[in-house]
Amino acid sequence: MDYYDQLETQGSAARATRLAEALPVQIANAQQNSPAFAKILAGVDPASVTGRESLAQLPVTRKSDLQELQKQHPPFGGLVAVPIGKLARVFQSPGPIYDPDARRPDYWRFARAMFAAGIRAGDLVHNTFAYTFTPAGFMAETGAHALGCAVFPAGVGQTELQVRAIADLRPQAYIGTPSFLKIILDKAAEMKADVSSLTKALMAAEALPPSLREEFKRRGVNVLQCLATADLGLVAYESSAMAGMLVDEGVIVEIVRPGTGEPVPDGEVGELVVTAFNPEYPLIRFGTGDLSAIMPGISPCGRTNTRIRGWLGRADQTTKVKGMFVRPSQVAEILKRHPEIVRGRVVVDQRDYQDVMTLHCEVAGEGGKALAEAIVKTVREVCKLRGGVKFVPPGSLPNDGKVIDDIRKYE
């Protein structure tokens, strides 16, 4: 079988009919069971929302609003539609933002993307997404279980032990970030360990430059990507055609003009807004803050759903570093803890395909080793990431309001 299920090849009329039936049900569920959406969607007749045009009339709820909503109405901002005790797990993403996980197989619908990447029942999956705080590890694991795969829960770090496990267990598939697979393969070459069993991989959370994809191919690993978030689960995924990303069958995607809810013409870059059909977390017109664009036509692989160009950056200054979001509010918190910093800006770059985050600081007086070490510690506490510190001359940082400068360049 070339497709995960029959939904992937249904005609446009059948898909429109299915969405027309599902949308009113989900909107009614959100109004009745989610206190926040009861307010957001007040006065909306669920029966009147049966397609993209009527959906586009509803308000956008943005990811950038979640932190404040959750502060006002802990733990989920009133958006979750079931009591917390009926959830399977609760996760914390940077911000912090709390994310629910329901007691359903493949809650994040990750199996579809894994199947498209060639992963099949009986495979052993080496899963390097984190299992602590954030849901990425469980996203991949539950998808693998839905496919009938076993999982080695590797998580991140301990590279030599990861190489040894791959050499011993002979997994067929890798799931994680591109940068960490490169680290593992480089370490395996250094250790002269045989990791040739890895022939397929599904990646997310970081950009995959074409040159790195080609390097993986030369090393015998066929790599595909997907786009997923802790809030929504799978949004879109690559197929073997590698002609854009196919929208998952469990969501509706819109591209809107950043800062508005107004859809832009197909092909124009805008903010990715997603409506999900998870009954436990009924996100209606959820603004991700990510930029993308809709592609014309049908994928050469035969799947018929809408295609997007994948991740094209952020609509705001929020960016991803090593798969974790870094937000302006976190930079503000770091500066607040160190009054010696007059002005600061996080600069994100890449070296040898690895994300590098450095806080450039103008400080009152001279910045010494002790201050640098203290700031590095604060960066790790606030952002849950390692980052460097660079003291720069007073007045040298541009006065342009930017606190996060992503200077990574992708081929």
N, C-alpha and C positions, 0 to 999 in steps of 0.2 A: 504494500500500500504506500503510495507516494504522499498522502496527506493525512494529517492527524485525525480529521473527521470530515463529514460531508459539508459542514458549514463553510469550509475554506474555498469551495468551488461553486457555491450557490450563485444563482443569477442575481442581478441588482434588484429586480422586483421582489424576489423571495426575501432578500436581506431587508429591504425596506418594509415589507410586511411584518417580518419578525420584530424589527425595531419599533414599528408602530404599535405592536401589541405589548412590548416590554416596557416602553417608556412610561405610559400612564400608570402601570403597576408600580414601577420604581418611584415615581414622583409621589404617588399616594402613600407608599411605604415611608418615604422620607418625611412627608408632612405629618403622618400619624405617629411615628416612632422616634423621630429625631427632633428634639426641642429647638435646635438651631435652625434646621430647615423648615420647621413649622413657621418660624418668623420670616426666614428668607423667601419662602414660597407662599406666604400668606396671600390669599385671594386668587391663587392659581387653580384653575380647574384641571385636574390631571387628565381628564378625558380629551382636553383640547390640545394636549402636547403629544403629537403622534409622528413627528418628523423633525428634520433639521431646522426648517424655517421657524416652526413654533418653538422648538428648543432654544433657538438663538434669541428669543424674546425674554428668556429668564435671566436673572442676575448671575454674574460670575463670582464664585467664592475662591479666593486665591490662596495658594499655599503660604504666601508671605503673611497672611492674616492668621494662620493657625496658632502661632505662638501666643498672640494676644488673646485669641478666643479661648485657648486652653487655660490661660491665666485667669480669665474671668469666670470660666465654667469648667473646672478640672473634673476628670483628667482629659477629656476629649473635645472640649469646647461645645458640648451638646450635639455633636454631629453624628455620633455612633447611635445606631438604632436598637441595640440590645444591651441589657445590663452587663456590667463588667464581668460578673461571675459566669456568664455564659460564653465568654471568649476562651480561646485556647491559650493565648499568650498576649502580653502587652510589651511593646518595644519602645525604646527611646532613641530617636534620631537627633542629630545636632540641632540645637536651638535653645532648650530642648523642645522636641515635639514628640508626643506619645502616639503610637500607632497600634491599632488592634489587629489581632489575628483570630479568625473564626475557626470553629471546630468542623471544618469541611475539608474533604480531600482537595488538594491543589487549590487552596483558597486564592492564591495569587496567579493562578492560571499559567504557571511557568512551563508546564509540560508541552504546550503547543510550540513554544520557541525551541525547547530542547529537541523535540521531534524534528523540527525543520533543520536543526543543526546535525541531524544524522544519529542522534542518540536513541537507542532502542532497548526494549525489554531484554533483560539479561546482562546489560552492560554494568560495569562498576564505574561510578562517577567520582572523580577526585574533586571535591567541592572546597574551594579556598575562600569563599565568602565568609565574613565574620558571623559567628554564632552568638556573640554577646552584644547586648544593647540594641543593635539594629537588626532588622528582619532578613537581611540578604541571605544568610546561610540557610534559613528555613524556607525562604522562597524557592531556592534551588532544590533543597532536599525534598520538599513535598511534591514538587514537580517531577523529580526523579522517581519517587515512589509511585506516583500516579502512572508513570510509564512502565513500571515493573523493573526498575533498576535498583541496585544496591548503591550505597553512598559511603565513601570515606570522608568523615567530617573534619577536614584538614584545618579549616580556618586560615588565618594569616600567620606569617612568621615561621620560625624554626625551619629554615630552608633546607638544611642538611637532612633533617628528619623527614621532611616532605619528599625529598629526592629518594631517600632510602625506602619509604613506603611505596612510592611509585615503582621502583625497581623490584620490590618484593611482591606487591599485590597485582601489578600489571593492569591498572585501570585503562579503559578504552577512551574515557572522556575527561576533559578538564572543564571546570566552571569557575570563573573568577574574573579578575581584571587582566588586561593585556600585559601591564608592566610586571605583574607578579609571575605570570607564565614565563616571561623572558628571564626573570631572575632564577626561576626553577631550572629552566633549560640550560642557562649559563652555568649554574652550580653543578648540574648533572655532568656537563662536559668537563668541568674542572675535576670532579670526583671520578670521572670515567665510569659513570653509572649508566646502565641501560634503561632509558625511559621511553623507548621507541613504541611501547604499547599505546601511548597517547597519540591518537590519530585524529581526534575531533574535539572541538572546544566551542563553548558558548560563552560570550563575554559581555560585560555590561559595566556601567559606572565610570568608565573612562573612554576617551576617544581612542580609536584604533587607526593610526596612520597607515596608509597603503604600504609603505616600505616595511613596516613591522608585520603586517599581515603576510607580505611576501616572504619575509624572513621565517615566519612560522611555517609557511608552506614548504620552504626549502628544508626545514627540519622535520617535515612529515606530519605536521598538524594542520588540519583544515579548520579555519576559524570563521565563525559567524557571530554577529552581534545582536543584542536586543536592547530595548529601552524599557525600563521598569522603574517604578518609584515605590517607596514604602507605603504610600497612601493608597495607590491605585492598583498595585501589582503590575502585571505585564501590560504595556501600552502598544508596543510594536516590535517586530522582529524581522531579521533577515532570513531569506530562503537561499537555496543553492544558486538561484539566479543572480544574487547580489546586486539587485536593481532597486535600491531603496529599501525601506522597511514597511512591511505589511502591518496594518492596524489589526490588533487582536480582536477576535470575534466577541469578546465580552465587554467592549467599550465602544463609545462613539467619540470620534476625534473631530475637533474644530480647530481652525487656525484663525486667531483674532488679532486685531490691531492692538499692540501692547498698551495696557492701561485701560482698555475698553472691553466691551463684550461683542464688538462688531466683527463678524467674519470678514476676512479679506479674500480676494479672488484666488482661485487655485494657482499655485506657483509662487505666490507672494509670501515672503517670509513674515511670520508673525508668532504670537504666543500660542503655545500648545494648550488647548483647553479640552478636558476629557470628562465625559460622563460615564460613570462605572455602574455596572449592574449588580455589584455585591450587595445583598440585602442587609448585611450587618453594618456596612459603612457606605451608605447610599450617596456618594459624592455626585452632585448634579452641577455640571458646568464648572469643573474644578480647574482653576488656572494654575498650571504647573510652574510658570516662570521660565520654562524652557522655550527656545525658539526652534521652529521647524517650518516646513512648507509642504503642501500637498503636491504630489506628482501626478501627471496625466497618465491615463491608460491603465492596462492590466499587466501584472507581472508576467514575465516570460515563463515563470514556473507553473502557471495555470491557476494560481490562487487569485481570487477575484475581488478581495476587499481593497479599500483605499490604501494607497501607498504614501508614505511621507519620506522626506529626505533624511530622516534621523535627527540627531541632536546637532543644532547649529549655534549653540551658545545660550546665554541667559538674557532674558528681557530686563533684568535688573542687575545689580552688581554682585548678587549671589553667584558663587561659582562652585564647582566640584573639584576637590583635591583628593587624589587617591580614593575616589569613589564617595567621599564625604562632602556634604555641603558646608561651605564657609560663608557666613552671612555678615553684612555690615554691622548688625547688632552685636555680633561676637567681637568684631574689631573694636567697637565702642567699649565693650566690657573690658577688654585687655587694656585699653588706654586709661580707662577709669581706675583700674587697679594700680597703675603706675603714673602718678601725677608728674613725674619727671619728663614724660613724653609730651612734647608740645604739639606735635603733629605726627601721625603715623599712617602708613599705607601698606597693606599686604600685597606683595608682588608674587604672582604665581607663574612659574616657568617650567620648562622641561629640560632634563639633562639625561641623555642616553635613554630616552623614552620614559624616564621616571619623573613624576611631578615633584617640584621643589617649591616650597612656600617660605617666603622670607618677609619678616616685618621690617620695613624701612622706617626708621625713627629719627625725628628731630628731637633732641633732648635739651633740657636746660642744664648747662654745664657740660662736663665731659662724661660720656658714657663709658663706664668701666666694665671689667669682666664680671663683677658681682651683679651689676644691674642687668647685663646681657643674660646671665644665667637665670636670674629671677624672671625676666621677661619670657625666656624660652619655656620655663616651667609653666607660666601663666598661659601661654599659647597652647600648650599641650592640655592643660586643665579645661580651658574654655572651648577649644576647637576639637579636642580628642584626636589631634594630629601633631606630629613633630613639625616644627618650623624653626628656621633660623632667625637671627636678628642682625640688622645692619644699621649702624649709626651713620647718619648722613648730615652734612652741614645745615645749620638753620637757614630756612628760606629756600632750600633746594627742591623740596617736594612741590609739585604744581598745586596751585590753589584753585582746584577745579571741582571740589566736592567729592572726588573719587577716593574711596578708602580700600577698595579691592581692585587691583590692576592685573588682569589675566593676559599675559603676553605670550602664552603658548601659541605656537604656530603649527598647524596641521597641514600635511601635504594634500 
